[in-house]
Amino acid sequence: MLQVYSHCKQQHGGQCTSETLALVLQRLDALFLQSAAPALIRARAAASAVLAHLDTASESLLLAAVGHGAGVVGRLSGGLSMQQTEVQVFTASGSADTQQERPTYGLVGGGRHKLQQLSDAYCKQMGLEPAPVKLGASCKPIVSQQRLTAIDEHVILASTGLWQAVSPEDAALRCHFHLKGIAGVDGLLDGHAGGDQPTVTLNTARHIVAHAVSKRGGSRMPMLPRRQSCVVPNVTAVVITLRWPATSLNQAFSVHLKRQLQEGEPLCLDSPRGRALHRWGQIRSWLEYHRARRRMLLMKWRYTTQQVLVAGQQAARKLEERLWLEQHKAVRR
């Protein structure tokens, strides 16, 4: 891959542009299809891909995606209270939203959505793999560029399987609370906390992949040492954590993290006081996470209901105009 990237970069004057990343994806796709691997493996390997180029000098991010791979940037807005969670999907698949086919939580459910839920519930109860969902995606690489700001926390690059199980908002929210660094928060968020000893702290990529695997009905991932990304069948994630210098926007967050690390060093779990402080930190982070997630769901529900209301009003207006033009009838309100 690095050789292909270097060759494509030389063709564009030694600079990484949107055309460079698109050409890299096309070359990699051709190499996968011409390889000697079985047809099924070749189709899966060349189905989706995401490339990211982070320019630290200009503080910009260049993302390229093909298929159903997508890149998400988690943005903290509203301060440390997480009153708002803004997530920007810079590169998406051929469809407008990868969550429309298999939503994590149904906001406006129709007959097709209910049948899909019943089918998934039956397959999960019988221990069967859910039926594959037909997703329409484009084979043409989609490239976008975005300038990063001091309130951007994470860049999440993930495959189709993760976005089918976890929404972009939930992934960004979990990455934010994982960054807060309270020992054992992963176990509480996943509902596996217990005992006095802290759970093993996962890196951010492994954290959201383990969450996606648990939502898909799989077992928890084994711990692999010194890995910066997590890979399971059809569920892949790479998380880039942005470390910004102390500014007026993130000074309080940086000081909060530093104070937690300093206070956590002398903490001894052998004493009752240490265990109590440890458990209180877990519970506090658990409550903050669920409050922020509830606010996020309410904002998404409000946005969806507004869209449905606007669509209904437009349809009613068109019906009134058609009745007046065809039958000269006026609708009384």
C-alpha positions, -999 to +999 in steps of 0.1 A: +000+000+000+028+024+008+045+017-025+012+024-043+007+056-023+043+068-031+039+061-068+006+080-070+020+109-050+049+112-074+025+114-103+008+144-087+040+164-081+048+149-047+017+163-030-012+145-015-044+158-030-079+144-034-069+131-068-040+113-052-062+094-027-088+086-053-061+071-075-047+051-046-081+035-040-085+026-076-050+011-078-056-010-046-090-021-059-073-033-091-046-051-072-070-069-050-091-081-079-060-094-098-046-113-068-047-151-065-070-150-034-104-168-036-132-148-052-151-143-019-120-128-002-112-106-031-148-093-032-147-085+005-112-069+005-121-046-024-156-038-013-149-009+011-119+012+021-111+044+039-079+065+035-070+095+057-043+121+052-037+143+083-017+175+075-005+188+108+010+219+092-023+232+078-044+214+104-066+199+077-079+164+071-083+147+038-105+116+037-113+092+009-138+064+010-152+038-014-181+014-007-195+017+028-164+028+046-168+061+063-147+086+083-163+104+113-149+133+133-162+137+169-166+173+178-171+185+214-195+214+216-212+229+246-182+225+270-174+197+293-211+192+302-216+177+267-249+196+262-245+190+225-227+163+205-219+173+169-206+146+146-195+153+111-195+124+085-169+137+061-169+107+037-199+085+032-209+057+009-231+060-022-261+062+001-268+094+020-265+077+054-251+043+063-275+041+092-307+042+072-307+005+063-301-009+098-307+019+124-294+015+158-325+029+173-357+033+153-370+068+153-398+065+128-405+029+122-425+016+092-437-018+083-404-028+066-384-016+097-406-037+120-402-068+099-364-063+099-365-060+137-385-092+141-362-110+117-331-099+136-346-108+169-355-143+157-320-150+143-304-138+175-327-160+196-319-191+174-282-184+174-282-177+137-263-150+118-288-122+107-297-122+071-275-099+050-290-065+042-287-052+007-269-019+008-265+003-022-230+018-024-210+035-051-177+021-064-165+056-072-141+070-045-156+099-026-130+124-013-136+154+010-114+178+028-121+195+062-102+220+083-099+208+119-105+230+149-096+229+186-129+213+195-124+182+173-114+152+194-113+121+173-111+109+138-129+075+135-122+054+104-144+023+104-158-004+081-193-013+071-199-038+100-192-012+127-215+015+112-243-011+109-241-017+146-230+017+160-242+051+150-216+078+144-230+099+173-227+070+197-191+062+185-180+098+190-196+100+224-179+068+236-146+080+223-150+112+243-157+094+276-130+069+269-106+098+266-116+111+300-095+083+314-114+072+345-102+037+353-127+010+346-151+031+327-152+006+298-166-021+320-194+002+333-204+014+298-207-021+286-224-034+317-196-057+328-183-038+358-181-057+390-158-062+420-133-038+434-104-042+409-104-020+379-111-035+345-084-035+318-085-002+300-088-007+262-076+017+236-102+038+220-104+018+187-107-015+206-133+000+229-158+009+201-151-023+182-158-044+213-191-024+217-200-031+181-193-068+184-214-070+216-243-053+198-240-077+169-243-106+193-206-117+192-183-124+221-159-099+236-126-095+218-094-110+231-067-086+243-039-082+217-008-065+230+006-033+214-020-029+187-033+005+177-063-008+158-088-036+162-098-061+135-126-087+136-145-101+107-163-072+090-158-049+120-127-027+117-119+006+133-089+030+136-092+060+159-069+090+157-070+111+189-062+148+183-040+163+209-044+201+207-022+226+226-038+243+256-062+270+244-092+289+257-114+262+243-098+230+258-077+244+287-103+232+312-104+197+297-066+194+296-064+205+333-091+181+342-073+152+326-040+161+342-056+164+377-072+130+373-039+114+364-021+131+393-048+120+418-049+085+403-012+078+409-013+075+447-047+057+447-045+024+464-073-001+459-063-021+489-077+005+513-115+011+517-110+048+508-092+040+475-119+015+465-147+040+473-130+067+453-125+043+424-161+032+424-174+068+427-153+077+397-169+049+377-204+058+387-199+095+380-186+087+345-214+062+338-240+089+347-223+116+326-222+092+296-259+083+298-270+119+303-251+129+273-264+100+253-300+109+263-295+145+252-281+132+219-311+110+213-335+138+221-318+161+197-319+134+170-355+127+177-364+164+175-346+167+142-363+136+128-398+147+139-393+181+123-382+165+090-413+143+091-436+173+099-421+193+070-425+164+046-461+159+056-469+196+052-454+196+017-473+165+007-506+180+020-499+212+001-494+194-031-526+174-026-546+206-021-532+221-053-540+189-073-576+188-060-581+225-069-566+221-104-584+188-112-617+190-094-619+227-083-623+217-047-608+236-018-597+219+014-611+235+046-587+236+075 
